Every structure is written in structure tokens, then in C-alpha cells.
Amino acid sequence: MTGGAGSRTILEFFEPQAQAIAMRRAEVPLDTRHLQVGGLVAVGCDAAERFLLTVSHSGRGVFSTETWERLARRHEVVYPTDGRIEGIGPLEGMSIRVIESYDGSVMRLRVAGWDVAAESSGITVSRPPHNPAQQPTSAPRGAPG
């Protein structure tokens, strides 16, 4: 290319595409985890949102909401009654409120700032990205104060 009035550099040519890619990346969760829990029928958490309790056709499990590691597992099959179930491990002796789904629909909740999407094949937890464009802004630069 010559340096004529209508010519663009390679960077100017690709800048709109780069901006579009950056916008799409901002919409994707920055931190996503997948928890393997087959046959899931209910999910809930303690009042402090430190632990996630899972109920499946093969027992109950407890995950830490800080690390998403499984902390406890009990193979005894027990189902919720009136939307509650007894906890295990660090939730032992506590009655935990749960969301139930026996038809395969997705159970959604927010726990400790994480979006939790639980379905019969497993759980996806994702931390929504911080999007400065959605935050209140101050006056534009150079505006009178």
C-alpha cells in the first residue's frame, strides 16, 4: 500500500475486529469450574455460603465454595423432604434448604458471588466478569468539575 489519503495501516484495518473480540471476551466468565455430579436432583448451600450441598441418586456431597473441591461424600441415598435435607461433613446436623429438579431442568442459584447452574449431568459454577462499562461512571475526562 502506498501512503495515500485513503490508505490504512494493517493495525487500523484490524482494530475493529480486535475490539469486537475484546467485547466478546468481556461477556465470557473469567473463572468457570465444572463439578462432576451425575444424577443430581437437588442443590443448596449453608447460610454463610461456605459450602454447596449436592443430592444425587447415589448420595450426597459437599463442596467448598472457595476452592470447589469436594469435602465430603456419603453414598447413602436420601432425598429432600419439604425442600430441606440433612447436611453431611462440615454441614453435619444442619438442615439445608435445597432447590430440587426431578425432570432434568437446570437449577440456578448464586452462591458466594458465583453463578451456579446445576443439572442432572453436573454443575457449572462461574464468576461473572467485572464489567466496568456496567458500573456508574464519574464525569468524563476534561469535563468541568
C-alpha positions in Angstrom: 0.0 0.0 0.0 1.1 3.5 -0.6 0.6 6.3 1.9 -2.3 7.9 0.0 -5.1 9.7 1.8 -7.5 6.7 1.7 -4.9 4.1 2.8 -4.9 2.4 6.2 -2.2 0.7 8.1 -2.6 -3.0 9.0 -3.3 -2.1 12.6 -6.0 0.4 11.6 -7.6 -2.3 9.4 -7.7 -4.9 12.2 -8.6 -2.6 15.1 -12.5 -3.0 14.7 -12.1 -6.8 14.7 -9.8 -6.7 17.8 -12.3 -4.5 19.6 -15.2 -6.9 18.8 -13.1 -9.9 20.1 -12.4 -8.0 23.3 -16.1 -7.2 23.8 -17.0 -10.9 23.4 -14.3 -11.9 25.9 -15.7 -9.5 28.4 -19.0 -11.4 28.2 -17.5 -14.8 29.0 -17.0 -15.7 32.6 -13.3 -15.3 33.6 -13.4 -18.2 36.1 -15.5 -21.3 35.4 -15.5 -24.7 37.0 -17.3 -27.9 36.3 -18.2 -30.3 39.1 -18.8 -33.9 38.2 -22.0 -35.0 39.9 -24.1 -37.5 38.0 -27.8 -38.0 38.7 -28.1 -34.7 40.5 -31.6 -33.9 41.8 -31.1 -31.1 44.4 -28.6 -28.5 45.4 -28.3 -25.9 48.2 -25.9 -24.1 50.5 -25.4 -23.1 54.1 -26.4 -19.7 55.4 -22.8 -18.4 55.3 -22.5 -19.7 51.7 -19.2 -21.5 52.5 -20.4 -24.9 51.3 -22.5 -26.3 48.5 -24.5 -29.4 49.2 -25.4 -31.8 46.3 -28.0 -34.5 46.4 -28.0 -37.2 43.7 -29.4 -40.6 43.0 -26.2 -42.0 44.5 -25.9 -40.0 47.7 -24.9 -36.5 48.9 -21.7 -34.5 48.6 -20.4 -31.2 49.9 -18.1 -28.8 48.0 -16.2 -25.8 49.3 -17.3 -22.6 47.7 -13.7 -21.2 48.0 -11.9 -24.0 46.1 -14.8 -26.0 44.7 -13.1 -29.2 46.0 -15.3 -32.0 47.3 -15.0 -32.1 51.1 -17.4 -34.8 51.9 -19.3 -37.7 50.3 -21.9 -40.1 51.6 -23.3 -42.9 49.4 -26.5 -43.4 51.5 -29.4 -42.3 49.2 -31.6 -39.8 50.9 -33.9 -37.3 49.2 -35.1 -33.9 50.4 -38.3 -33.6 52.4 -40.3 -30.3 52.1 -37.3 -28.6 50.3 -34.7 -29.5 53.0 -32.2 -32.2 53.7 -29.7 -33.0 56.4 -26.1 -32.0 55.7 -23.0 -34.1 55.8 -19.4 -33.4 56.5 -18.9 -29.8 57.6 -22.8 -29.4 57.3 -23.4 -32.4 59.6 -26.5 -31.9 61.8 -27.7 -28.9 59.8 -31.0 -28.8 57.8 -30.1 -27.3 54.4 -32.7 -25.7 52.1 -32.3 -27.1 48.6 -33.6 -26.5 45.1 -35.0 -29.7 43.5 -35.4 -30.9 40.0 -36.5 -34.3 39.1 -37.3 -33.5 35.4 -33.8 -32.6 34.3 -34.4 -28.8 34.3 -31.5 -26.6 35.3 -31.4 -25.4 38.9 -29.9 -21.9 39.2 -28.6 -20.1 42.2 -25.9 -17.6 43.3 -23.5 -18.7 46.0 -20.7 -16.6 47.4 -20.7 -14.5 44.2 -20.7 -17.4 41.9 -23.4 -18.3 39.4 -24.3 -22.0 39.9 -26.1 -23.9 37.1 -26.9 -27.4 38.3 -28.4 -30.2 36.1 -28.6 -33.9 36.3 -25.3 -34.3 34.5 -23.3 -32.0 36.7 -22.7 -28.4 37.9 -21.1 -25.4 36.3 -20.0 -22.6 38.5 -18.8 -19.3 37.1 -17.8 -16.0 38.5 -19.4 -13.2 36.4 -16.7 -10.9 34.9 -16.3 -7.4 36.3 -17.6 -5.2 33.6 -16.5 -1.6 34.1 -19.0 -0.5 31.4 -21.9 -1.5 33.7 -20.5 0.5 36.7 -21.6 4.1 37.4 -19.1 6.5 36.0 -17.9 9.9 37.1 -17.8 12.9 34.8 -15.9 12.4 31.5 -12.2 13.5 31.5 -11.9 17.1 30.8 -15.4 17.9 31.9 -15.8 20.8 34.3 -15.7 19.7 37.9 
